[in-house]
Amino acid sequence: MKVLVINCGSSSLKYQLIDMNTEESIAQGLVERIGIEGSVLTQKVEGREKYIIKQPMKDHKVAIQLVLGALVDKENGVISSMDEISAVGHRVVHGGEKFKSSVVINEEVKEYIRECFKLAPLHNPANMIGIEACEELMPNVPMVAVFDNAFHSTMPEKAYLYALPYELYTKHGIRKYGFHGTSHKYVSQKAAELLGKDIKDLKIITCHLGNGSSVTAVKGGVSIDTSMGFTPLEGLAMGTRSGNIDPAIIPFLMKEEGLTIEEVDNLLNKKSGVLGISGISSDFRDIEDAAFKEGVHRAQLALDIFEYKVKATIGAYAAIMGGVDAIVFTAGVGENGPESREGILKGLEFLGVEIDTEKNKVRGKVREISKEGSKVKAFVIPTNEELVIARDTVELISK
């Protein structure tokens, strides 16, 4: 069985075709600049040159047509016909409170995804465009929605409710939802495998660290708290997002800087984080170069703040779980930032975790990075959100 995984952004589209008999990726690709001049599709197949298509793509329907064409292309494709695709799994960022797990897409599901547009205005509309384009081009192929926040639906009320008037929750759904759920789910399960233990017996802290970052407390295989909240703005300092701040800063900025609410929102989401502190970039590689090679104070400060926030969250989650068995690093910085991992784990020896600096010299590979005999194990585990989406898709359509 072959499953096509689709992840639509506002002007981009990631895709992967997976053979679920072996769980191996057959092809993966990225479409960029949809609806913008310079549209391009890049498809990668193991052992082959990249297949690149440069042509105008006015919308996601055109982009998906090109994706399907690339997959069946006589010279560069990987399947002989569209009939080989058994199902499509769609990443959907927000499922609100209604969907606590993945679902087969029907009209009712699509209507609720639309209702969640107000909760994820940048993501859910793009996700819906991808769903509708696939339905039109592949009318007889079952479609599944896999929600980014579903893994966190197990959080207790005391973790997900804000100390606001309760009616704001019942009226508007204002609560912590959490994101990166498929990533946290995958790496926590993989960590349990590496430990050779049942995940139901483990306390795991998963750190998805990249331009967007979040930490999750996984107890007994379920999420009991996570750092992102009502939106992905809450929590850690990130690439361009501020993370947690005193909410009184918002009206203060509006008054003192003469900013509109939209301008403050833009400042907190797109001009803050390590970009705002460093004044250099939101890319951690650029900041590390400036800090380590050039000795730029603000670059080092940005890294220090980022690591401090992650360390503080790990400590908090160890407290609420009553201990921790493993700490996992994943995503761009988590998988490829040995300096950041070391900075985060140094000082946590009291929890029982000791980092091995030699083992930690790894990028993008599964590896234990804690010392021999460390009570708490630390791992680098590359995430595979697409495989989680494909697994959920197969499970649902098989029923």
C-alpha positions as CSV (number, residue, x, y, z in Angstrom):
1,M,0.0,0.0,0.0
2,K,1.3,3.4,-1.0
3,V,0.2,6.6,0.9
4,L,0.7,10.1,-0.3
5,V,1.3,12.6,2.6
6,I,0.4,16.3,1.9
7,N,1.4,19.2,4.0
8,C,0.2,22.5,2.6
9,G,1.4,25.9,3.7
10,S,0.2,29.3,2.6
11,S,2.6,29.4,-0.4
12,S,4.3,26.0,-0.1
13,L,3.5,22.3,-0.2
14,K,5.6,19.4,1.2
15,Y,4.8,15.9,0.0
16,Q,6.1,12.4,0.5
17,L,5.0,9.1,-1.1
18,I,5.5,6.2,1.4
19,D,5.4,2.4,0.8
20,M,3.6,1.3,3.9
21,N,4.6,-2.3,3.4
22,T,8.2,-1.3,4.3
23,E,7.5,2.2,5.7
24,E,10.2,3.4,3.3
25,S,9.9,6.8,1.5
26,I,9.7,6.3,-2.2
27,A,9.8,10.0,-3.1
28,Q,9.6,13.3,-1.3
29,G,9.4,16.8,-2.5
30,L,8.7,20.5,-1.9
31,V,6.8,23.0,-3.9
32,E,7.7,26.6,-3.2
33,R,6.4,30.1,-4.1
34,I,2.8,28.9,-5.0
35,G,1.0,32.0,-6.3
36,I,4.2,33.9,-6.4
37,E,6.6,34.6,-9.2
38,G,9.4,31.9,-9.4
39,S,7.3,28.8,-8.5
40,V,9.4,25.7,-8.3
41,L,8.9,22.0,-7.5
42,T,11.8,19.9,-6.3
43,Q,11.4,16.1,-6.0
44,K,14.0,13.8,-4.4
45,V,14.3,10.1,-4.9
46,E,17.1,8.0,-3.3
47,G,19.9,7.4,-5.7
48,R,18.7,9.9,-8.4
49,E,19.4,13.5,-9.3
50,K,16.8,16.0,-8.1
51,Y,13.9,16.5,-10.4
52,I,13.1,20.2,-10.7
53,I,10.1,21.8,-12.4
54,K,10.1,25.6,-12.7
55,Q,6.8,27.0,-14.0
56,P,4.0,29.3,-12.8
57,M,1.7,27.8,-10.2
58,K,-1.3,30.1,-9.7
59,D,-2.7,28.0,-6.8
60,H,-2.4,24.8,-4.8
61,K,-4.5,22.9,-7.3
62,V,-2.0,23.5,-10.1
63,A,0.8,22.6,-7.6
64,I,-0.8,19.3,-6.7
65,Q,-1.4,18.5,-10.4
66,L,2.4,19.0,-10.9
67,V,3.2,16.8,-7.9
68,L,1.0,14.0,-9.2
69,G,2.6,14.4,-12.7
70,A,6.1,14.3,-11.2
71,L,5.2,11.0,-9.3
72,V,4.1,9.3,-12.6
73,D,6.5,11.0,-14.9
74,K,8.0,8.3,-17.3
75,E,11.6,9.4,-16.7
76,N,11.6,10.9,-13.2
77,G,8.6,9.3,-11.6
78,V,8.3,6.4,-9.1
79,I,4.9,4.9,-9.9
80,S,3.3,3.9,-13.2
81,S,-0.1,5.3,-12.5
82,M,-2.2,7.2,-10.0
83,D,-4.0,3.9,-9.2
84,E,-1.0,2.9,-7.1
85,I,-1.9,5.6,-4.5
86,S,-4.2,4.0,-2.0
87,A,-4.9,7.0,0.2
88,V,-3.8,10.6,1.0
89,G,-3.0,11.8,4.5
90,H,-3.2,15.5,5.1
91,R,-1.5,17.4,7.9
92,V,-4.0,19.8,9.4
93,V,-2.7,22.2,12.0
94,H,-5.8,22.8,14.1
95,G,-8.6,20.4,15.0
96,G,-9.9,22.4,17.9
97,E,-11.4,20.4,20.7
98,K,-13.6,18.2,18.6
99,F,-11.0,15.9,17.0
100,K,-8.8,14.1,19.5
101,S,-7.4,11.8,16.8
102,S,-7.1,11.5,13.1
103,V,-10.3,11.1,11.0
104,V,-11.4,10.1,7.5
105,I,-12.3,13.4,5.7
106,N,-16.0,14.0,4.9
107,E,-18.2,17.1,4.6
108,E,-18.7,17.3,8.4
109,V,-14.9,17.2,9.0
110,K,-14.2,19.8,6.4
111,E,-16.9,22.1,7.9
112,Y,-15.2,21.8,11.4
113,I,-11.8,22.5,9.9
114,R,-13.2,25.7,8.4
115,E,-14.6,26.6,11.9
116,C,-11.0,26.4,13.2
117,F,-9.8,28.9,10.6
118,K,-10.1,31.6,13.3
119,L,-7.8,29.5,15.6
120,A,-5.2,28.9,12.9
121,P,-5.7,31.6,10.2
122,L,-2.3,31.1,8.6
123,H,-2.4,27.3,8.4
124,N,-5.9,25.8,8.3
125,P,-7.1,27.6,5.2
126,A,-4.0,26.4,3.3
127,N,-4.6,22.8,4.7
128,M,-8.1,23.0,3.4
129,I,-7.0,24.2,-0.1
130,G,-4.8,21.1,-0.3
131,I,-7.6,18.8,0.8
132,E,-10.1,20.2,-1.7
133,A,-7.5,20.2,-4.6
134,C,-6.7,16.5,-3.9
135,E,-10.4,15.6,-3.7
136,E,-11.0,17.2,-7.1
137,L,-8.0,15.6,-8.7
138,M,-8.3,12.2,-7.0
139,P,-12.1,11.8,-6.4
140,N,-12.1,8.1,-5.6
141,V,-9.1,8.1,-3.2
142,P,-9.8,8.2,0.5
143,M,-8.5,11.2,2.4
144,V,-7.5,11.4,6.1
145,A,-6.9,14.5,8.2
146,V,-4.1,14.2,10.9
147,F,-4.3,17.1,13.4
148,D,-1.2,18.7,14.7
149,N,-2.8,19.4,18.1
150,A,-4.5,16.0,18.6
151,F,-1.7,14.4,20.5
152,H,-2.1,17.0,23.2
153,S,-5.8,16.4,23.7
154,T,-4.9,14.2,26.7
155,M,-3.7,17.2,28.7
156,P,-5.7,17.7,32.0
157,E,-7.8,20.8,32.6
158,K,-5.3,22.2,35.0
159,A,-2.7,22.1,32.3
160,Y,-4.7,23.5,29.4
161,L,-6.9,26.2,31.0
162,Y,-5.8,29.7,31.4
163,A,-6.6,31.7,34.6
164,L,-9.1,33.9,32.6
165,P,-12.9,34.2,33.2
166,Y,-14.1,30.6,32.5
167,E,-16.8,31.8,30.1
168,L,-14.1,32.9,27.7
169,Y,-13.1,29.3,27.4
170,T,-16.7,28.1,26.9
171,K,-17.6,30.9,24.5
172,H,-14.4,31.2,22.4
173,G,-12.4,28.0,23.1
174,I,-9.5,30.0,24.6
175,R,-7.2,27.3,26.1
176,K,-3.9,25.7,25.5
177,Y,-4.0,23.4,22.4
178,G,-0.3,22.7,21.7
179,F,1.3,21.9,18.4
180,H,4.0,19.7,16.8
181,G,1.9,16.8,18.1
182,T,2.9,14.3,15.4
183,S,6.6,15.0,16.0
184,H,6.3,14.6,19.8
185,K,4.3,11.4,19.3
186,Y,6.9,9.9,16.9
187,V,10.0,10.6,18.9
188,S,8.5,9.6,22.3
189,Q,7.5,6.2,20.8
190,K,11.0,5.9,19.2
191,A,12.6,6.7,22.5
192,A,10.6,3.9,24.2
193,E,11.8,1.5,21.6
194,L,15.4,2.5,22.1
195,L,15.0,2.0,25.9
196,G,13.4,-1.4,25.3
197,K,10.5,-0.5,27.5
198,D,6.8,-0.1,27.3
199,I,6.0,3.6,26.8
200,K,3.2,3.3,29.3
201,D,5.9,2.8,32.0
202,L,8.0,5.9,31.0
203,K,8.3,9.6,31.7
204,I,9.7,11.3,28.6
205,I,10.4,15.0,27.8
206,T,10.5,15.6,24.1
207,C,12.2,18.8,22.7
208,H,11.2,19.8,19.2
209,L,13.6,22.6,18.6
210,G,13.8,24.6,15.4
211,N,12.5,27.9,14.0
212,G,9.3,26.9,15.8
213,S,10.1,25.1,19.1
214,S,8.1,23.3,21.8
215,V,8.7,20.9,24.7
216,T,6.2,18.2,25.8
217,A,5.8,16.1,28.9
218,V,4.9,12.6,27.8
219,K,3.8,10.4,30.7
220,G,2.7,6.9,30.1
221,G,2.7,7.5,26.3
222,V,0.4,10.6,26.4
223,S,0.9,14.3,26.5
224,I,0.2,15.8,29.9
225,D,1.6,19.3,29.1
226,T,3.3,21.2,26.3
227,S,4.9,24.6,25.9
228,M,2.9,26.0,23.0
229,G,-0.5,27.2,23.8
230,F,-3.6,28.8,22.3
231,T,-1.3,29.6,19.4
232,P,2.3,28.6,18.5
233,L,3.4,32.0,20.0
234,E,3.4,30.7,23.6
235,G,6.3,29.0,25.3
236,L,10.0,29.1,24.4
237,A,11.9,31.9,22.6
238,M,12.0,30.7,19.0
239,G,13.3,31.8,15.6
240,T,11.1,34.9,15.3
241,R,8.5,34.3,18.0
242,S,8.9,35.9,21.5
243,G,7.5,33.0,23.5
244,N,6.2,33.8,27.0
245,I,6.1,37.5,27.9
246,D,4.2,39.6,30.4
247,P,0.9,40.3,28.7
248,A,1.0,43.9,30.0
249,I,3.8,44.5,27.5
250,I,1.2,44.5,24.7
251,P,-0.9,47.6,25.7
252,F,2.4,49.3,26.9
253,L,3.8,48.9,23.3
254,M,0.6,50.1,21.7
255,K,0.7,53.2,23.9
256,E,4.4,54.1,23.9
257,E,5.2,53.0,20.3
258,G,1.9,54.0,18.8
259,L,1.4,50.4,17.4
260,T,-1.8,48.8,16.3
261,I,-2.8,45.4,17.6
262,E,-1.9,44.0,14.2
263,E,1.6,45.6,14.4
264,V,2.2,44.2,17.9
265,D,1.1,40.8,16.7
266,N,3.5,41.0,13.8
267,L,6.3,42.1,16.1
268,L,5.8,39.2,18.5
269,N,5.4,36.6,15.8
270,K,7.9,37.7,13.1
271,K,10.4,40.1,14.7
272,S,11.2,38.7,18.1
273,G,12.8,35.5,19.4
274,V,16.5,34.9,18.6
275,L,16.1,37.2,15.6
276,G,15.0,40.1,17.8
277,I,17.7,39.5,20.5
278,S,20.6,38.9,18.1
279,G,19.6,41.4,15.4
280,I,21.3,39.1,13.0
281,S,19.0,36.2,11.8
282,S,16.4,33.7,12.8
283,D,18.6,30.9,11.5
284,F,20.5,29.4,14.4
285,R,23.5,28.6,12.1
286,D,24.0,32.3,11.4
287,I,23.7,33.1,15.1
288,E,26.2,30.4,16.1
289,D,28.7,31.6,13.5
290,A,28.4,35.2,14.9
291,A,28.6,34.0,18.5
292,F,31.4,31.4,18.2
293,K,33.5,32.8,15.3
294,E,33.1,36.5,15.8
295,G,32.3,36.8,19.5
296,V,29.2,38.9,18.9
297,H,27.6,39.4,22.4
298,R,24.0,39.6,21.3
299,A,24.3,36.5,19.2
300,Q,25.6,34.6,22.3
301,L,22.9,36.2,24.4
302,A,20.2,34.9,21.9
303,L,21.6,31.4,22.3
304,D,21.8,31.7,26.0
305,I,18.2,32.8,26.3
306,F,16.9,30.1,24.0
307,E,18.8,27.4,26.0
308,Y,17.7,28.8,29.3
309,K,14.0,28.7,28.4
310,V,14.3,25.1,27.2
311,K,16.2,24.1,30.3
312,A,13.6,25.8,32.6
313,T,10.8,24.0,30.8
314,I,12.5,20.6,31.1
315,G,12.9,21.2,34.8
316,A,9.2,22.2,35.1
317,Y,8.0,19.1,33.3
318,A,10.3,16.8,35.3
319,A,8.5,18.3,38.4
320,I,5.0,17.8,37.1
321,M,5.7,14.2,36.1
322,G,7.6,13.4,39.3
323,G,10.8,12.6,37.5
324,V,12.0,11.8,34.0
325,D,13.4,8.7,32.3
326,A,14.5,10.2,29.0
327,I,15.0,13.6,27.3
328,V,14.7,13.6,23.5
329,F,16.0,16.3,21.0
330,T,14.5,16.5,17.5
331,A,13.8,19.0,14.6
332,G,16.3,21.3,13.0
333,V,18.2,22.6,16.0
334,G,17.5,19.6,18.2
335,E,18.9,17.2,15.6
336,N,21.7,19.4,14.3
337,G,22.8,21.6,17.2
338,P,25.3,19.8,19.5
339,E,26.3,23.1,21.1
340,S,22.6,23.9,21.9
341,R,22.0,20.4,23.3
342,E,25.0,20.7,25.5
343,G,24.0,24.1,26.7
344,I,20.5,22.8,27.6
345,L,21.7,19.7,29.4
346,K,24.6,21.2,31.4
347,G,23.3,22.0,34.8
348,L,20.6,19.3,34.8
349,E,22.9,16.7,36.3
350,F,20.8,16.9,39.5
351,L,17.9,15.3,37.5
352,G,20.2,12.3,36.7
353,V,21.2,13.2,33.2
354,E,24.9,13.5,32.2
355,I,25.8,14.4,28.6
356,D,28.7,12.6,26.8
357,T,30.4,15.4,24.8
358,E,31.9,12.9,22.3
359,K,28.6,11.1,21.7
360,N,26.9,14.5,21.4
361,K,29.0,15.3,18.3
362,V,26.2,14.1,16.0
363,R,23.9,15.7,13.5
364,G,20.7,14.2,12.1
365,K,21.2,10.6,13.3
366,V,19.6,8.5,16.0
367,R,22.0,8.4,19.0
368,E,22.1,8.2,22.7
369,I,24.1,11.2,23.9
370,S,24.1,10.6,27.6
371,K,27.1,9.0,29.5
372,E,27.3,5.3,30.2
373,G,25.4,4.8,33.5
374,S,23.4,8.1,33.2
375,K,20.2,7.5,35.2
376,V,18.3,9.7,32.8
377,K,19.0,8.9,29.1
378,A,19.3,11.7,26.5
379,F,18.7,11.0,22.8
380,V,18.9,12.6,19.4
381,I,16.0,11.3,17.3
382,P,15.3,12.7,13.8
383,T,11.5,13.3,13.6
384,N,9.3,11.7,11.0
385,E,6.0,13.4,11.0
386,E,5.1,12.1,7.5
387,L,5.4,8.5,8.7
388,V,3.0,9.2,11.6
389,I,0.5,10.7,9.2
390,A,0.9,7.7,6.9
391,R,0.4,5.2,9.7
392,D,-2.7,7.0,11.0
393,T,-4.0,7.0,7.4
394,V,-3.5,3.3,6.9
395,E,-5.1,2.5,10.2
396,L,-8.2,4.5,9.4
397,I,-8.8,3.4,5.8
398,S,-8.1,-0.3,6.8
399,K,-11.1,-0.1,9.1
